[in-house]
Amino acid sequence: MSEPETSGTHPGQPRPVRLRDALLRARIEAADRTGVVVDLRDAEVARLEILNDALDPLFAQVPDSIDLFDRGVSQGDTPRLWIDVVAHIVMGRDKRMYRFVQDTRFGRIVLAESHDTVVIVEAITDYVARRMVEREQAMVVPPEPKPEVAPPRRRSRLWPFVFGFVLGAAALFGLAVLAALQSW
């Protein structure tokens, strides 16, 4: 038997081996070696669960207040690893290739495709970051627009002129009447 793998952070310390991981690897190896069609679906699920475990460090960094992501493996006719409501990973036709897809209103688009889990984890990391930025932008409340102050209504210049003219004429008429009374 081989030595247990060591983690990169603490050389010399054996990394704990989980029985579940060993069983998943054994199922994948058995499906790869024998090529039995019956085990292909189990191999798909096993590969998706391995990828799901590889995503644990990423989703551990997502704050608890952000509830955009609902990660889990669904085991229907086509097993899928869901990232959120619109994005998931399915296995390709050869059952070894990961295909990261997103459902849009215009159809399904492929965001990433690879045999390597590291490439898919990087694509999912980029997707999660973009979704978090979109959420931040959606949560920002734009400042309320200030109501426009309408300029004061411009009054007509005709009425003050007419009023001044009438007042001046009345004053002249009053002076004329006063002068006429004094001369009598």
Solvent accessible surface area in square Angstrom, and as a share of the most:
residue,aa,sasa,rsa
1,M,246,1.10
2,S,107,0.69
3,E,151,0.68
4,P,65,0.41
5,E,107,0.48
6,T,77,0.45
7,S,33,0.21
8,G,80,0.77
9,T,109,0.64
10,H,108,0.48
11,P,116,0.73
12,G,67,0.65
13,Q,111,0.49
14,P,90,0.56
15,R,118,0.43
16,P,114,0.71
17,V,93,0.54
18,R,113,0.41
19,L,135,0.67
20,R,114,0.42
21,D,37,0.19
22,A,36,0.28
23,L,88,0.44
24,L,4,0.02
25,R,104,0.38
26,A,52,0.40
27,R,126,0.46
28,I,19,0.10
29,E,92,0.41
30,A,38,0.29
31,A,4,0.03
32,D,63,0.32
33,R,180,0.66
34,T,85,0.50
35,G,49,0.47
36,V,64,0.37
37,V,117,0.67
38,V,124,0.71
39,D,52,0.27
40,L,57,0.28
41,R,89,0.32
42,D,68,0.35
43,A,4,0.03
44,E,11,0.05
45,V,15,0.09
46,A,1,0.01
47,R,34,0.12
48,L,0,0.00
49,E,36,0.16
50,I,53,0.27
51,L,0,0.00
52,N,29,0.15
53,D,36,0.19
54,A,42,0.32
55,L,0,0.00
56,D,64,0.33
57,P,85,0.54
58,L,24,0.12
59,F,32,0.13
60,A,85,0.66
61,Q,142,0.63
62,V,19,0.11
63,P,65,0.41
64,D,147,0.76
65,S,87,0.56
66,I,24,0.12
67,D,121,0.63
68,L,46,0.23
69,F,30,0.12
70,D,108,0.56
71,R,71,0.26
72,G,27,0.26
73,V,38,0.22
74,S,42,0.27
75,Q,104,0.46
76,G,40,0.39
77,D,148,0.77
78,T,63,0.37
79,P,1,0.01
80,R,65,0.24
81,L,0,0.00
82,W,69,0.24
83,I,0,0.00
84,D,4,0.02
85,V,127,0.73
86,V,46,0.27
87,A,0,0.00
88,H,0,0.00
89,I,0,0.00
90,V,17,0.09
91,M,13,0.06
92,G,4,0.04
93,R,225,0.82
94,D,76,0.39
95,K,62,0.26
96,R,119,0.43
97,M,49,0.22
98,Y,5,0.02
99,R,71,0.26
100,F,1,0.00
101,V,3,0.02
102,Q,35,0.16
103,D,48,0.25
104,T,53,0.31
105,R,218,0.79
106,F,182,0.76
107,G,37,0.36
108,R,130,0.47
109,I,81,0.41
110,V,82,0.47
111,L,57,0.28
112,A,17,0.13
113,E,77,0.35
114,S,18,0.12
115,H,105,0.47
116,D,70,0.36
117,T,39,0.22
118,V,88,0.50
119,V,67,0.38
120,I,0,0.00
121,V,32,0.18
122,E,103,0.46
123,A,22,0.17
124,I,0,0.00
125,T,53,0.31
126,D,81,0.42
127,Y,5,0.02
128,V,3,0.01
129,A,52,0.40
130,R,124,0.45
131,R,54,0.20
132,M,42,0.19
133,V,74,0.43
134,E,97,0.43
135,R,63,0.23
136,E,99,0.44
137,Q,126,0.56
138,A,83,0.64
139,M,123,0.55
140,V,103,0.59
141,V,127,0.73
142,P,97,0.61
143,P,124,0.78
144,E,152,0.68
145,P,123,0.77
146,K,181,0.76
147,P,120,0.75
148,E,169,0.76
149,V,139,0.80
150,A,80,0.62
151,P,114,0.71
152,P,127,0.80
153,R,226,0.83
154,R,189,0.69
155,R,213,0.78
156,S,65,0.42
157,R,183,0.67
158,L,107,0.53
159,W,177,0.62
160,P,86,0.54
161,F,142,0.59
162,V,56,0.32
163,F,139,0.58
164,G,39,0.38
165,F,138,0.58
166,V,89,0.51
167,L,108,0.54
168,G,35,0.33
169,A,49,0.38
170,A,58,0.45
171,A,61,0.47
172,L,124,0.62
173,F,144,0.60
174,G,38,0.36
175,L,110,0.55
176,A,58,0.45
177,V,65,0.37
178,L,98,0.49
179,A,63,0.49
180,A,50,0.39
181,L,119,0.59
182,Q,140,0.62
183,S,93,0.60
184,W,241,0.84
